[in-house]
Amino acid sequence: MNGTIFTLRNLYRDGTVCLEKTGIPDAKLDAWYLLEYETKISRAMFLADPDKEVEKDKAEHYRKDIAIRAQRIPLQHITGEQEFMGLDFKVNEHVLIPRQDTETLVEEALKKIRPGMQILDMCTGSGCILESILKFAERKEICVSGTGCDISEEALKVAKENDSRLQTGAVFIQGDLFENIAETYDMIVSNPPYIRTEEINRLEEEVKLHDPWIALDGKEDGLYFYRLIVKESVKHIKKGGYLLFETGFDQGKDVSALLEEQGYEEIQIKKDLAGLDRVVMGRYNKE
């Protein structure tokens, strides 16, 4: 820094160098996002006047943000937000950070949406899946209703804040899976914990140290919650109803087999943008 003068160029440069030295993936991108977050400057404005002076308090906030990110604290825990399906969601340490892979689940659910459907989002977390489905259905003028369920009270606080932002009218229930679920639904969606326990410590620090363990751990083989949800789902799904899961890239066949065992039909595996198995879905046609 030159004395007490802070410019956009110098802040961004120093932020990038700091993150690169500490081995942060995508250091330049994260340094930019934090600069944009603290100064509210656009890329075009930066390019037009990179030597624009930044107020001291904003510069200091930026430098503190960089120092926090350098400790491998997720970017989204610093800004408190993450974009998903083009919508802005509040996030914190109590919920999984929404990831682009999960958009595949929302997109497949939206293909099945029909007027009047009742939707259950099991293990709702931040509510991003349910809220996105409801919001996009609303944009298509399709009237549906949604309920989100999670064991974590803190996660549900986040989900409720996101509902207040998006005004979808979702209902949220605390409980261990179907423990407090009394209704039946036309569609059940879920992104349950599915990482094998032994694999969690091999994940990047941002995930294994800062995402809630309860939202990651799928027990020994990663299929623990799929088994429970599929088995219990048949008591809470209407005839002709759909069950849709996000899965790990190598779990598609195993989860499909679980659905088939419980009487689901029309079972499909859908791939994400990277060409990896990401969604397993089936339809329940029994009475």
RADAMO-V500303 format. One record per backbone hydrogen bond with DSSP energy under -1.0 kcal/mol. CO is the residue of the C=O (numbers start at 0). NH is the residue of the N-H. If there is no record, write none. Layout:
# RADAMO-V500303
co = <CO CO>
nh = <NH NH>
This chain:
# RADAMO-V500303
co = <0 1 5 6 7 8 9 10 11 12 13 14 15 16 17 18 19 25 26 27 28 29 30 31 32 33 34 35 41 42 43 44 48 49 51 54 55 56 57 58 59 60 61 62 63 64 65 67 67 68 73 74 74 75 79 81 83 86 88 91 98 99 100 101 102 103 104 105 106 108 113 116 117 117 118 119 120 123 126 127 128 129 130 131 132 133 134 135 136 137 142 144 145 146 147 148 148 149 151 152 153 154 155 156 157 158 159 160 161 162 170 172 174 175 177 184 185 186 187 188 189 194 195 196 198 199 203 203 204 206 211 212 212 215 217 218 222 223 224 225 226 227 228 231 232 235 237 240 241 242 243 244 247 250 251 252 253 254 255 256 257 258 259 264 267 269 269 271 275 277 278 279 280 281 282 283>
nh = <2 4 53 10 11 12 13 14 15 16 17 18 19 20 21 23 22 29 30 31 32 33 34 35 36 37 38 39 45 46 47 48 51 8 7 58 59 60 61 62 63 64 65 66 67 68 69 70 72 71 76 77 78 79 90 88 86 83 81 94 101 102 103 105 106 107 108 109 110 111 116 144 185 186 146 188 148 126 130 131 132 133 134 135 136 137 138 139 141 140 115 118 170 120 172 122 123 174 155 156 157 158 159 160 161 162 163 164 165 166 147 149 176 178 180 237 241 119 243 121 245 217 198 199 201 202 206 207 208 210 214 215 216 194 223 196 226 227 228 229 230 231 232 234 235 184 240 283 187 281 189 279 250 254 255 256 257 258 259 260 261 263 262 282 280 277 278 274 271 246 269 244 267 242 264 239>
